[in-house]
Amino acid sequence: MRRWLAQAFGGSSVARGARGLTATVAGTACVLLAGCGTAGHAAREPMPDHIDITLIGFNDLHGNLEPPRMAHTVQTAAGPVAVPAGGMAYFASAIAALKARNPHHAVVSAGDMVGASPLVSSLFLDEPTIEAVNAMHIDFNAVGNHEFDRGWRELLRLQQGGCEKFTARQPCQISQPFTGARFGFLAANTVRVEDGRTLLPATGIKRFTQGGATVTLGVIGLTLRGTPTMVSPNGVAGLRFEDEAATANALIPQLKAQGADVIAVVIHEGGHTTAGVQETSCAGLSGDIVPILERLDSAIDVVVSGHTHQAYVCDYGTVNPAKPFLLTSAGQYGTLVTDISLRVDTRTRRVVRKAARNVIVQSEAFTGSQGRVDLTAAVPSFTADPAIQAIIDRYRAAAVPLAQRPVGQAAGAMRRVLTPSLESALGNLIADAQLHATRSPEQGGAQLSFMNPGGLRADLVPDGQGLVRYGQLYAVQPFGNQLVVKTFTGAQVQAVLEQQFASGSNTVQRPRVLSVSAGFSYRFDITRPPGERISQMVLNGTPLQPDAPVRVVMSSYLDSGGDNFSVLTEGRDRLVGGLDLDALEAYFRAQSPVAVPATNRIAAAAAAGR
């Protein structure tokens, strides 16, 4: 069933743990380490007093096969220089270079490797990303919330391979069959409700041998406990996401029993710091990772984190001496990779030295306005890995004709930037397009549309002639949700809007404000108590009464209660329609040139303005 285990990098095998499957990468030095000598030769080597391990970390790749048009600023003698970064072919070369410096290495990803991906990967259900990462020979990926975007069954297909269809899109369009990931997905705190077993292996083991001494690395993979609030509830139905720190702490004795000398927690949760990308400082450390760190067992040596898309290297022992973890995150989209050095004393079996740095994955030779700038010392230059580039080129060739297809004109840029009332022009555009697609009686008779801000993945900017192409629409809405129309009362609509500020992780401090379609308006006041924050709801010029029926269109994600909007699971006379992306394309074809929507549909009380 776990075919990848026989193919995983380093030669791997599986053992069943008490709480689920535990991936174990083990064996002799000749299995694990490339270029080792014979057993007789190894026996003649003196016993080393230490073994150095390189742990290579990254996170939040999000299927960015091609350079994501991002840059990191580096200080040089000529002043600050913006270095273009990212692209999987360059990323693979950066990882290979770090591996080449030390035969004792392991590569781990802290989640969101796939999901919310650009068209070249997403159009093919992220199979291209899995194939590219396979060619990079990594060891483990701790699944993040976006790995569940298409449901846990599709996640298992990415791990195990095959062409079974679990989504609206067709799998195995290019690779027939798709063989799945040859590295281990880990999810220690993701448990099947029916039997209490983990959906995926909880831990991984990798052993390193030198001169008769062996050091063992144990890896615990975790996703954030709040995953069910960030993906479609249908996609995680039957699963329970347990406390991150408690899960990790409970697994330490198991890893110790397997001989683990070094323990790394790889977790899709993170924080923020005020330190620069290449600094190694905990300055201003904050975020949801902090309370987890405070509860983790001090036996843990390294925490490789993600989710916030921030880059940092932090010796957490300077914050809390009782918790001497090394905390890292490599930002996003493969623009950085974290080089973590661990020295293990072979007598005490403990880490005696650890350090880390974030390496910029320079995606091309840089030439600034002052001519060529030598960045070799601060930022190594990487060439594109030809094997990875061939995978990218193969899928790009299949995707480009579709991506370049014109769909219409736009009068201006439509962006995700929020107004003081927490509206965006792009969100209003999507709401209008959904309403347009479902307004007719045969399509559902919708009168009002809701759009969640998290479903907007890119700004929409036409070219110099105002032209918009299909690939741009896809970048905005890559999830492939269906449109759903249901009847609610005015009171239920108000209850939905109240949940923007008081439902699960939706709070006054961190609200999720839905975009609404033209013809509907309301006012909110966050200084009022819960249940009294929404007022002055007007639909097509008429105040919306509590008992008035309203046909509302939304994505299937919201229909299933996504983003904590549980009231949207209610309603009656449910009608499921086409894909959200198809509705957006049809809107452009019908309305071109599409005007930039006004952002005057929501009014915020003065005290709520921001």
C-alpha positions as CSV (number, residue, x, y, z in Angstrom):
1,M,0.0,0.0,0.0
2,R,2.8,2.4,0.8
3,R,4.7,1.8,-2.4
4,W,6.8,4.9,-1.8
5,L,8.5,3.2,1.2
6,A,10.3,0.8,-1.1
7,Q,11.5,3.7,-3.3
8,A,12.3,6.4,-0.8
9,F,15.6,8.1,-0.8
10,G,18.2,6.2,1.2
11,G,16.4,2.9,1.1
12,S,13.5,2.7,3.5
13,S,11.3,0.4,5.3
14,V,8.1,0.7,7.4
15,A,7.1,-0.3,10.9
16,R,3.7,0.1,12.4
17,G,3.6,2.3,15.5
18,A,1.1,2.3,18.3
19,R,-0.8,5.3,16.9
20,G,-0.5,4.6,13.3
21,L,2.2,4.1,10.6
22,T,5.7,5.2,11.5
23,A,8.1,5.6,8.5
24,T,11.5,4.3,9.4
25,V,14.5,5.1,7.1
26,A,17.2,2.8,8.3
27,G,19.9,0.4,7.2
28,T,23.7,0.2,7.0
29,A,26.0,3.0,6.1
30,C,26.2,1.6,2.5
31,V,22.4,1.9,2.2
32,L,22.1,5.4,3.6
33,L,25.2,7.2,2.5
34,A,26.3,7.5,-1.1
35,G,29.9,6.6,-1.9
36,C,30.7,4.6,1.3
37,G,33.3,1.9,1.4
38,T,33.2,-1.7,2.3
39,A,32.3,-3.0,5.7
40,G,35.9,-4.0,6.3
41,H,37.2,-0.6,5.4
42,A,34.7,1.1,7.7
43,A,35.8,-1.1,10.6
44,R,39.4,0.2,10.2
45,E,38.3,3.8,10.6
46,P,38.9,5.2,14.0
47,M,35.8,5.9,16.2
48,P,35.0,9.6,15.7
49,D,34.2,11.7,18.7
50,H,31.4,13.4,16.9
51,I,29.4,13.2,13.7
52,D,28.1,16.3,11.9
53,I,24.7,16.2,10.4
54,T,23.2,18.6,7.9
55,L,19.4,19.1,8.1
56,I,18.0,20.9,5.1
57,G,14.7,22.5,5.6
58,F,12.1,24.3,3.5
59,N,8.3,25.1,3.7
60,D,5.4,26.5,1.8
61,L,6.6,25.6,-1.7
62,H,3.0,25.8,-2.9
63,G,3.9,24.2,-6.3
64,N,6.0,27.1,-7.5
65,L,7.8,25.3,-10.2
66,E,8.8,28.4,-12.0
67,P,10.5,31.4,-10.5
68,P,7.8,33.3,-8.5
69,R,9.0,36.8,-9.4
70,M,10.2,37.5,-5.9
71,A,13.4,39.0,-4.6
72,H,15.3,39.2,-1.3
73,T,17.3,42.3,-0.5
74,V,21.0,41.8,0.3
75,Q,23.3,44.5,1.6
76,T,26.4,45.0,-0.5
77,A,29.2,47.5,-0.7
78,A,27.3,49.2,-3.5
79,G,24.1,49.3,-1.3
80,P,21.0,47.2,-1.0
81,V,20.5,44.8,-3.9
82,A,17.3,42.9,-4.7
83,V,18.2,39.4,-5.6
84,P,15.7,37.4,-7.8
85,A,15.0,34.1,-6.1
86,G,13.1,30.8,-6.5
87,G,12.3,28.4,-9.2
88,M,12.4,24.6,-8.6
89,A,15.3,23.9,-11.0
90,Y,17.4,26.4,-9.0
91,F,16.0,25.2,-5.7
92,A,17.0,21.7,-6.5
93,S,20.6,22.8,-7.3
94,A,20.8,24.7,-4.0
95,I,19.7,21.6,-2.1
96,A,22.2,19.4,-4.0
97,A,25.0,21.9,-3.1
98,L,24.1,21.6,0.6
99,K,24.0,17.8,0.3
100,A,27.4,17.7,-1.4
101,R,29.1,19.5,1.6
102,N,28.1,16.7,4.0
103,P,27.3,13.0,3.2
104,H,25.3,12.9,6.5
105,H,22.1,14.9,5.5
106,A,18.4,14.8,5.6
107,V,15.9,17.0,3.7
108,V,12.6,17.9,5.3
109,S,9.6,20.1,4.3
110,A,7.3,21.8,6.8
111,G,4.2,21.6,4.7
112,D,2.1,23.3,2.0
113,M,4.3,21.7,-0.6
114,V,1.2,21.6,-2.8
115,G,-2.1,23.5,-2.9
116,A,-2.8,27.1,-3.8
117,S,-0.3,26.5,-6.6
118,P,0.3,28.3,-9.9
119,L,-1.4,26.9,-13.0
120,V,1.5,24.8,-14.3
121,S,1.3,22.6,-11.2
122,S,-2.4,23.1,-10.1
123,L,-3.9,22.4,-13.5
124,F,-2.4,18.9,-13.2
125,L,-3.4,18.4,-9.5
126,D,0.1,19.2,-8.3
127,E,1.5,16.0,-9.8
128,P,4.3,18.1,-11.5
129,T,5.4,19.3,-8.1
130,I,5.5,15.8,-6.6
131,E,7.5,14.6,-9.6
132,A,10.0,17.5,-9.3
133,V,10.5,16.9,-5.5
134,N,10.9,13.2,-6.2
135,A,13.9,14.1,-8.4
136,M,15.3,16.2,-5.6
137,H,15.5,13.2,-3.3
138,I,14.1,14.6,-0.1
139,D,13.1,12.6,2.9
140,F,10.0,13.8,4.6
141,N,7.2,16.4,4.2
142,A,5.0,17.3,7.3
143,V,1.7,17.9,5.6
144,G,0.2,21.4,6.0
145,N,-3.4,22.7,5.7
146,H,-3.2,23.1,1.9
147,E,-2.3,19.5,1.4
148,F,-6.0,18.9,2.4
149,D,-7.4,21.4,-0.1
150,R,-8.7,18.6,-2.4
151,G,-9.5,16.3,0.5
152,W,-7.6,13.6,2.4
153,R,-8.3,10.9,-0.2
154,E,-6.5,13.0,-2.9
155,L,-3.7,13.6,-0.4
156,L,-3.2,9.9,0.0
157,R,-3.2,9.5,-3.8
158,L,-0.4,12.0,-4.0
159,Q,1.5,9.8,-1.6
160,Q,0.6,6.4,-3.0
161,G,0.1,7.2,-6.7
162,G,-2.6,6.1,-9.1
163,C,-5.2,7.8,-11.2
164,E,-8.3,7.4,-9.1
165,K,-10.4,10.6,-9.4
166,F,-11.3,12.5,-6.3
167,T,-11.7,16.1,-7.7
168,A,-13.4,17.9,-10.6
169,R,-10.1,17.8,-12.4
170,Q,-8.8,14.8,-14.2
171,P,-5.7,13.1,-12.7
172,C,-2.8,11.6,-14.7
173,Q,-3.3,13.9,-17.7
174,I,0.4,13.8,-18.5
175,S,2.0,11.1,-16.3
176,Q,0.2,7.8,-16.9
177,P,0.2,6.4,-14.4
178,F,1.2,8.9,-11.7
179,T,3.5,7.0,-9.4
180,G,3.2,9.2,-6.3
181,A,5.7,10.6,-3.8
182,R,8.9,8.8,-3.2
183,F,9.3,10.6,0.1
184,G,7.3,10.2,3.3
185,F,4.3,12.4,4.2
186,L,4.1,12.7,7.9
187,A,1.1,13.8,10.0
188,A,1.4,12.7,13.6
189,N,-1.5,14.7,14.9
190,T,-4.0,13.9,12.1
191,V,-6.0,11.0,13.3
192,R,-8.9,8.9,11.8
193,V,-11.9,9.2,14.1
194,E,-13.1,5.7,13.3
195,D,-10.0,3.9,14.6
196,G,-7.7,6.5,16.3
197,R,-4.9,5.7,13.8
198,T,-2.9,8.4,12.1
199,L,-3.9,9.2,8.5
200,L,-0.2,9.1,7.5
201,P,3.0,8.1,9.3
202,A,3.7,10.0,12.5
203,T,7.5,9.9,12.6
204,G,10.5,9.1,10.5
205,I,14.0,7.8,11.3
206,K,17.3,8.2,9.4
207,R,20.6,6.8,10.5
208,F,24.1,8.0,9.7
209,T,27.2,5.8,10.2
210,Q,30.8,6.9,10.3
211,G,33.8,4.9,11.4
212,G,31.8,2.4,13.4
213,A,29.7,5.1,15.1
214,T,26.0,5.6,14.2
215,V,23.9,8.6,14.9
216,T,20.1,8.5,14.5
217,L,17.8,11.3,13.5
218,G,14.2,11.1,14.5
219,V,11.6,13.4,12.8
220,I,8.1,14.2,14.0
221,G,5.8,15.7,11.4
222,L,2.8,17.8,12.4
223,T,0.2,20.0,10.8
224,L,-1.5,22.9,12.6
225,R,-4.4,21.9,14.8
226,G,-6.5,24.6,13.1
227,T,-6.5,22.9,9.7
228,P,-10.3,22.1,9.8
229,T,-11.0,25.9,9.9
230,M,-8.9,26.5,6.8
231,V,-10.0,23.9,4.4
232,S,-13.4,22.5,3.2
233,P,-14.9,20.5,6.0
234,N,-15.7,17.8,3.5
235,G,-12.0,17.5,2.8
236,V,-11.2,16.6,6.4
237,A,-14.4,14.7,7.3
238,G,-13.7,11.8,9.6
239,L,-10.4,13.2,10.8
240,R,-9.4,14.7,14.1
241,F,-6.5,17.2,14.5
242,E,-4.9,16.9,17.9
243,D,-2.8,19.3,19.9
244,E,0.6,19.8,18.3
245,A,2.8,20.0,21.5
246,A,1.1,17.1,23.3
247,T,1.4,14.9,20.2
248,A,5.1,15.6,19.7
249,N,5.9,15.1,23.4
250,A,4.1,11.8,23.5
251,L,6.2,10.5,20.5
252,I,9.6,11.3,22.1
253,P,9.8,8.0,24.1
254,Q,8.9,6.0,21.0
255,L,11.7,7.7,19.0
256,K,14.2,7.3,21.8
257,A,13.3,3.6,21.9
258,Q,14.2,3.4,18.2
259,G,17.6,4.9,19.0
260,A,17.0,8.6,18.1
261,D,19.9,10.7,19.2
262,V,18.6,13.9,17.5
263,I,14.9,14.9,17.4
264,A,13.5,17.3,14.9
265,V,9.9,18.6,14.9
266,V,8.8,19.6,11.5
267,I,5.6,21.5,11.9
268,H,3.3,23.5,9.6
269,E,2.8,26.3,12.1
270,G,4.9,29.4,12.5
271,G,5.5,32.9,13.7
272,H,7.0,36.2,12.8
273,T,10.1,38.1,13.7
274,T,11.5,41.6,13.0
275,A,14.9,40.1,12.0
276,G,16.1,40.2,8.4
277,V,16.1,37.2,6.1
278,Q,19.8,36.5,6.6
279,E,19.9,37.4,10.3
280,T,19.9,34.8,13.0
281,S,17.9,36.5,15.7
282,C,14.7,36.0,17.6
283,A,14.0,39.7,17.5
284,G,10.3,40.3,17.8
285,L,9.3,36.7,17.7
286,S,5.6,36.3,17.9
287,G,2.8,34.2,16.5
288,D,1.0,30.8,17.1
289,I,4.3,28.8,17.2
290,V,5.3,30.5,20.4
291,P,2.8,28.8,22.8
292,I,3.6,25.5,21.1
293,L,7.4,26.0,21.7
294,E,6.7,26.8,25.3
295,R,5.1,23.4,25.8
296,L,7.5,21.2,23.8
297,D,9.8,18.8,25.6
298,S,13.3,20.2,25.9
299,A,14.6,16.9,24.4
300,I,13.7,18.3,21.0
301,D,16.7,19.8,19.2
302,V,15.3,21.6,16.2
303,V,11.9,22.9,15.1
304,V,11.5,23.4,11.4
305,S,8.3,25.5,10.9
306,G,6.2,27.1,8.2
307,H,2.7,28.4,7.4
308,T,3.3,32.1,8.0
309,H,5.5,32.4,4.9
310,Q,8.0,34.3,7.1
311,A,11.8,33.6,7.1
312,Y,13.7,33.3,10.4
313,V,16.4,31.5,12.2
314,C,16.1,31.7,16.0
315,D,17.9,30.1,18.9
316,Y,14.9,29.9,21.1
317,G,17.1,29.2,24.1
318,T,17.8,32.9,24.2
319,V,14.1,33.5,24.7
320,N,13.6,30.7,27.2
321,P,16.7,28.9,28.4
322,A,14.6,25.9,29.4
323,K,13.6,25.4,25.8
324,P,16.9,25.3,23.8
325,F,15.4,24.6,20.4
326,L,16.7,25.9,17.1
327,L,13.7,27.4,15.3
328,T,13.8,27.9,11.6
329,S,11.5,28.8,8.6
330,A,12.5,29.3,5.0
331,G,9.9,31.8,4.0
332,Q,7.9,30.7,0.9
333,Y,7.8,29.5,-2.7
334,G,11.3,28.0,-2.7
335,T,13.1,31.3,-2.6
336,L,15.1,30.2,0.5
337,V,16.4,27.0,1.9
338,T,17.6,26.5,5.5
339,D,21.0,25.0,6.1
340,I,21.0,23.5,9.6
341,S,24.3,22.2,11.1
342,L,24.1,19.7,14.0
343,R,27.2,18.2,15.7
344,V,26.4,15.1,17.7
345,D,28.8,13.7,20.4
346,T,29.1,10.0,19.7
347,R,29.7,9.2,23.4
348,T,26.9,11.2,25.0
349,R,24.6,10.8,22.0
350,R,23.6,14.5,22.4
351,V,23.8,17.5,20.1
352,V,26.7,19.6,21.3
353,R,26.6,22.3,18.6
354,K,23.9,23.6,16.3
355,A,23.6,26.5,13.9
356,A,21.4,27.5,11.0
357,R,21.3,30.0,8.1
358,N,18.8,30.8,5.4
359,V,20.3,30.6,1.9
360,I,18.8,32.7,-0.9
361,V,18.1,30.6,-3.9
362,Q,19.3,33.0,-6.5
363,S,17.4,32.2,-9.7
364,E,19.5,34.0,-12.2
365,A,22.8,36.0,-12.4
366,F,22.0,39.5,-11.2
367,T,23.0,42.6,-13.0
368,G,22.0,45.8,-11.2
369,S,21.6,49.4,-12.5
370,Q,25.3,49.9,-11.6
371,G,26.4,46.9,-13.7
372,R,27.1,43.4,-12.6
373,V,27.2,43.1,-8.8
374,D,29.3,40.3,-7.3
375,L,27.1,38.6,-4.7
376,T,29.1,35.3,-4.5
377,A,30.2,35.8,-0.9
378,A,26.7,36.6,0.4
379,V,24.5,34.8,-2.1
380,P,25.8,31.8,-4.0
381,S,24.7,31.4,-7.6
382,F,22.9,28.3,-8.6
383,T,22.4,26.9,-12.1
384,A,19.1,25.3,-13.1
385,D,19.1,21.5,-12.5
386,P,18.4,20.0,-16.0
387,A,16.3,17.1,-14.8
388,I,14.0,19.3,-12.8
389,Q,13.9,21.8,-15.7
390,A,12.8,19.0,-18.0
391,I,9.9,18.2,-15.8
392,I,8.8,21.9,-15.6
393,D,9.2,22.3,-19.4
394,R,7.1,19.3,-20.0
395,Y,4.2,20.5,-18.0
396,R,4.6,24.1,-19.1
397,A,4.3,23.1,-22.7
398,A,0.9,21.4,-21.9
399,A,-0.3,24.4,-19.8
400,V,0.8,27.4,-21.8
401,P,-1.7,27.3,-24.6
402,L,-4.5,27.3,-22.1
403,A,-2.9,29.9,-19.9
404,Q,-2.3,32.3,-22.8
405,R,-5.9,32.1,-24.1
406,P,-7.5,35.6,-23.9
407,V,-10.7,35.8,-21.9
408,G,-11.6,39.5,-22.1
409,Q,-10.7,43.0,-21.2
410,A,-10.5,44.8,-17.9
411,A,-10.7,48.6,-17.3
412,G,-8.0,48.4,-14.6
413,A,-6.2,46.4,-12.0
414,M,-8.3,44.6,-9.5
415,R,-6.3,43.8,-6.3
416,R,-6.8,42.1,-3.0
417,V,-5.8,45.2,-1.0
418,L,-8.4,46.0,1.7
419,T,-10.2,49.2,2.3
420,P,-10.9,50.5,5.8
421,S,-14.2,48.6,5.7
422,L,-12.2,45.4,4.7
423,E,-13.5,45.2,1.2
424,S,-11.3,44.6,-1.9
425,A,-12.0,45.3,-5.6
426,L,-11.0,41.8,-6.5
427,G,-13.3,40.2,-3.9
428,N,-16.2,42.2,-5.2
429,L,-15.4,41.2,-8.7
430,I,-15.6,37.5,-7.8
431,A,-18.8,38.0,-5.9
432,D,-20.3,39.8,-8.9
433,A,-19.2,37.0,-11.3
434,Q,-20.8,34.4,-9.1
435,L,-24.0,36.3,-9.0
436,H,-24.0,36.8,-12.7
437,A,-23.6,33.0,-13.3
438,T,-26.4,32.0,-11.0
439,R,-29.0,34.8,-11.3
440,S,-31.3,33.1,-13.8
441,P,-34.0,30.9,-12.3
442,E,-32.6,27.8,-14.1
443,Q,-29.2,28.4,-12.6
444,G,-30.5,29.0,-9.0
445,G,-32.1,32.4,-9.0
446,A,-29.4,33.9,-6.8
447,Q,-29.9,37.4,-5.4
448,L,-26.7,37.8,-3.3
449,S,-23.2,36.4,-3.4
450,F,-20.5,35.8,-0.8
451,M,-16.8,35.4,-1.5
452,N,-14.2,34.5,1.2
453,P,-10.9,36.5,1.1
454,G,-8.8,33.4,1.5
455,G,-10.0,32.1,-1.9
456,L,-8.3,35.0,-3.7
457,R,-4.7,33.9,-4.5
458,A,-3.4,36.6,-6.8
459,D,-4.2,40.1,-8.0
460,L,-5.7,40.5,-11.4
461,V,-3.8,43.0,-13.5
462,P,-4.5,43.3,-17.3
463,D,-1.7,44.0,-19.8
464,G,-1.0,47.3,-21.4
465,Q,-3.9,46.8,-23.8
466,G,-6.3,45.8,-21.0
467,L,-6.2,42.2,-22.0
468,V,-6.8,39.4,-19.4
469,R,-5.8,35.8,-20.0
470,Y,-7.0,32.5,-18.7
471,G,-3.9,31.9,-16.7
472,Q,-4.5,35.0,-14.7
473,L,-8.0,34.0,-13.8
474,Y,-6.7,30.6,-12.8
475,A,-4.0,32.3,-10.5
476,V,-6.8,34.2,-8.8
477,Q,-9.1,31.1,-8.2
478,P,-7.0,27.9,-8.4
479,F,-9.1,25.7,-6.1
480,G,-11.8,24.4,-8.5
481,N,-14.8,25.0,-6.2
482,Q,-18.3,24.6,-7.4
483,L,-21.0,27.2,-7.0
484,V,-23.8,26.5,-4.6
485,V,-27.1,28.4,-4.3
486,K,-29.4,28.1,-1.2
487,T,-32.2,29.9,0.4
488,F,-31.6,31.7,3.7
489,T,-33.7,34.1,5.7
490,G,-32.6,37.7,6.4
491,A,-31.8,36.7,10.0
492,Q,-29.5,33.9,8.7
493,V,-27.7,36.3,6.4
494,Q,-27.1,38.6,9.4
495,A,-25.9,35.6,11.4
496,V,-23.4,34.8,8.7
497,L,-22.1,38.4,8.7
498,E,-21.8,38.2,12.5
499,Q,-19.6,35.2,12.1
500,Q,-17.0,37.4,10.4
501,F,-16.0,38.7,13.8
502,A,-17.0,35.9,16.2
503,S,-16.6,32.3,15.0
504,G,-13.7,30.0,15.6
505,S,-10.5,31.8,14.5
506,N,-12.6,34.7,13.1
507,T,-12.3,37.4,15.8
508,V,-12.6,41.2,16.1
509,Q,-8.8,41.2,16.1
510,R,-8.5,38.9,13.1
511,P,-11.8,39.1,11.2
512,R,-12.6,37.3,7.9
513,V,-14.8,39.7,6.0
514,L,-16.7,38.3,3.1
515,S,-17.0,40.2,-0.2
516,V,-20.6,40.8,-1.3
517,S,-22.1,41.3,-4.7
518,A,-23.4,44.6,-6.1
519,G,-26.9,45.5,-4.9
520,F,-26.2,44.4,-1.3
521,S,-24.9,46.7,1.5
522,Y,-24.6,46.7,5.2
523,R,-22.8,48.4,8.1
524,F,-20.7,46.8,10.9
525,D,-19.5,48.1,14.2
526,I,-17.0,46.0,16.1
527,T,-17.4,48.0,19.3
528,R,-20.9,46.5,19.7
529,P,-21.4,43.1,21.4
530,P,-21.6,39.9,19.4
531,G,-24.9,39.5,17.7
532,E,-25.3,43.3,17.4
533,R,-22.4,44.2,15.1
534,I,-24.3,44.1,11.8
535,S,-27.0,46.6,10.8
536,Q,-28.6,48.4,7.9
537,M,-28.7,45.4,5.5
538,V,-30.1,46.5,2.2
539,L,-30.7,44.3,-0.8
540,N,-31.5,45.9,-4.2
541,G,-32.7,49.1,-2.5
542,T,-35.0,47.4,0.1
543,P,-34.1,46.8,3.8
544,L,-33.6,43.1,4.3
545,Q,-36.1,41.8,6.8
546,P,-35.3,39.0,9.2
547,D,-38.0,36.7,7.7
548,A,-37.4,37.6,4.1
549,P,-36.1,34.6,1.9
550,V,-32.9,35.3,0.0
551,R,-31.2,33.1,-2.6
552,V,-27.5,33.2,-1.8
553,V,-24.6,31.8,-4.0
554,M,-21.3,30.8,-2.6
555,S,-18.4,28.4,-3.3
556,S,-18.7,24.8,-2.2
557,Y,-15.9,25.6,0.3
558,L,-18.2,28.1,2.1
559,D,-21.2,25.9,1.6
560,S,-19.5,23.2,3.7
561,G,-18.8,25.7,6.5
562,G,-15.3,26.8,5.5
563,D,-13.5,29.6,7.3
564,N,-15.8,29.0,10.3
565,F,-19.0,30.2,8.5
566,S,-21.1,27.4,10.0
567,V,-24.4,29.2,9.3
568,L,-23.7,28.7,5.6
569,T,-24.1,25.0,6.0
570,E,-27.8,25.7,6.7
571,G,-30.3,26.9,4.1
572,R,-32.7,25.0,1.9
573,D,-33.4,24.2,-1.7
574,R,-29.7,23.6,-2.4
575,L,-28.6,23.7,-6.1
576,V,-25.0,22.8,-7.1
577,G,-23.8,24.5,-10.3
578,G,-20.6,24.9,-12.3
579,L,-17.0,25.8,-11.3
580,D,-16.1,29.2,-9.8
581,L,-13.4,29.7,-12.4
582,D,-15.8,29.0,-15.3
583,A,-18.1,31.6,-13.8
584,L,-15.3,34.2,-13.7
585,E,-14.4,33.5,-17.3
586,A,-18.0,33.7,-18.5
587,Y,-18.3,37.1,-16.7
588,F,-15.3,38.5,-18.6
589,R,-16.7,37.3,-21.9
590,A,-20.1,38.8,-21.2
591,Q,-19.1,42.1,-19.5
592,S,-15.8,43.1,-21.3
593,P,-14.3,45.5,-20.7
594,V,-15.0,44.7,-17.0
595,A,-15.0,47.8,-14.8
596,V,-13.2,47.8,-11.5
597,P,-15.9,47.2,-8.9
598,A,-16.6,50.0,-6.4
599,T,-15.7,49.2,-2.8
600,N,-18.6,51.0,-1.2
601,R,-20.8,48.0,-0.3
602,I,-19.7,47.7,3.3
603,A,-19.6,50.6,5.8
604,A,-17.5,50.4,9.0
605,A,-18.4,52.5,12.0
606,A,-15.8,55.1,12.7
607,A,-14.4,53.3,15.7
608,A,-14.0,50.2,13.6
609,G,-12.0,51.9,10.8
610,R,-8.5,50.7,10.3
